[in-house]
Amino acid sequence: MELSAEYLREKLRRDLEAEHVEVEDTTLNRCATSFRVLVVSAKFEGKPLLQRHRLVNECLAEELPHIHAFEQKTLTPEQWTRERRK
């Protein structure tokens, strides 16, 4: 399975109906496939952090076994708007 930042970005955007997704391939700094993601989705509204991360993990259930390191940040649209104003 070939994993790319673009592939993960599109899958997260589609499956989580995300309004904003950033995926950074951090593999160059590590010994194996690694990614850092930011996902902004209304599906996260009213959910604690653990449930948000579970949604992302479920979305990428087929891909995660092939990823050595995976960092994620999950925000609601309101949180994303506030964060961008900082």
N, C-alpha and C positions, 0 to 999 in steps of 0.2 A: 504494500500500500504506500503510495507516494503522498506525503502530507506537505501541504504548502500553506502559507499564511492566507493566500487568496481562497483556497479551498475551505479552510476553517472559517474564514470571514463570511463567505456566502452561506455556508451551512448554518452558522449561528444566526445570521440575519434572517434567513428563511424560516428556520424551525422555531425560533424564539420571537419572531416578528419584531426584531430589534430595530430601533430607529437609528442607532449608531453602534458600530462595531470596529474596534481596532485590534489587529493581531500583529504582534511583533515576533518574528522568528529570532530567538536568542541562541540558536544552536551554535553559532560561531564562537560563543564564549564558553561553551560546555563540551562535554565529551559525547553527547548523544542528542537526539531530537528534542528541542525545547521551545516552548512558546509562552508568551505573555499576552493575555487578552483583556480587553475592556468591552463590556457588553451593556448597552443601555436599552431597557425594554420595559414596557408597561406591564408585562407579565410578572415583573418583580414587585409590583405594588402590593403592600401589605404583607410581604413575606420577609422573614428574618434571613440573615446572611446565609446560614446553612442551607435553607430551602432554595435560595437563589443559586447557590453553587451546585446543588443537586440537579437543578433544572439544566444548567450548563453541562454537567457531567453526563446526564441522561442523553442530551442532544448529541454529545460526542462519544457515546458509549463504545462505538466501533473503533474510533480513532485513539482513544486514551491508552489502550494497551500498547500502542506503538510510540507513545510519547514518553520520554524519560522525565522531563520536568514541565509542569504546567502551572502557571500563575494566573489567577483570574481576579478581576474586579468587576462587580456587578452593581449597576445603579438604575434607579428609576429615572424617567425623563425629568422629573422635578429635581432630583438630586444632581443630575448631570447639568441642568441649567444653573443651579447654585454653584456647582464646582467650577464651571467655566467663567463665572463672574469674579472669582478670586484672583 
